């Protein structure tokens, strides 16, 4: 076989492998701080333990939206000052534009506390959630859910977690793996976007605990 044929075959193989790798990873994203454009939602940890949460964003109702209608985010937040943020506009395919008026989504948060110092104990924490448009960080007039108070059994920290992180996917299989990792307390809220890009947040299910957590606490 001629050298140029071998070289061409190698290029084709690399291209195919590259496409396959992209297809496996393209629906996962590590979401970073906002670029100051679009609609954002942020979670704030005010506990003296790490927060480990899975956020399920579902029932996304956007006109002409062809993106998946359920997303899963695995979240880790440092004690006291931990913060993670999701750019909802980029997630739903709107780029730097605020989400359109009438966009609604249901958000379920399942969460644990983790700490080597407090493992096996009960700890109480407050959480805060904010949502807004067209600013890098939450302005004073952001929609806010605060004083979401939870008293939970604390689990040991995994050794590979060292900083705030959020990993978002639309892959239901990966989402199921995320959900297997929480034990869990949960609550739900509704996100609604107004004509000016401002956001309304409203609790639709107060905090509930899984049965085995309630008996352990």
Secondary structure, DSSP 8 states (H G I E B T S, - for coil): --HHHHHHHHHHHHHHHHHHHHHHHTTEEE-----S-SEEEEEEE-SSSEEEEEEEEEEEE-TT--S-S-EEEEEEE-TTT-EEEEEHHHHTT-TTS---TT-EEEEEEEEEEE-TTTTTSEEEEEEEEEEEESSSS--TT-EEEEEEEEEEEEE---TT--S-EEEEE--HHHHHHHHHT---EEEEEEEEE-TTS-EEEEEEEEEEE-HHHHHH-
